[in-house]
Amino acid sequence: MQQSEKAIADDGGSLAKDGAVHVCPLSAVPDIVARSKASHLLTCLQDAVLVETPSPILPDRHLRLHIHDIAEPMMGCIAPGEEHVGQLIDFALDWGGQGPMVVHCWAGISRSTAAAYTALCVINPGVPEELIALRLREASPTAYPNRLIIRLADDALGRRGRMVRAIESSDAAPGRS
């Protein structure tokens, strides 16, 4: 696995059904899509419309979330909102863990890891949030999931703060600064 890619739950274990979630920066998307043989692509960028759907992904399997990497509203920026998270949840349900999915933002650290964590929570409702957060942390020690996306997803999925606490707990794990 290259440093620019973080694969989450592709070990055939208890997460992600038959698929895997590959998190990467924008610059690595064509390579990661090709190497992973991804069936779905999730783009989390303020200028998401500029990202073309790479072959062989079908256009209806590419979700573009037009959002900035902010945790609270800021003048001139598009904060992640309930509508964005609703689209993410619907996309994850449609994907269902069937085949690999690539999730990216600009750097592959914040928006994309929050979206990947959300997607894995959606398709694994019986798996503890802590386990999913741990897998995310194992795949990417530098991940810093966008807190607003996590909080909105937690609310939308009725997780009663468990998603938020799991991410906060993984941030406090030994070896994290």
Secondary structure, 3 states (H helix, E strand, C coil): CCCCCEEECCCCCCCCCCCCEEEEEHHHHHHHHHHHCCCEEEEEECCHHHCCCCCCCCHHHEEEEECCCCCCCCCCCCCCCHHHHHHHHHHHHHHCCCCCEEEEECCCCCHHHHHHHHHHHHHCCCCCHHHHHHHHHHHCCCCCCCHHHHHHHHHHCCCCCHHHHHHHHHHCCCCCC
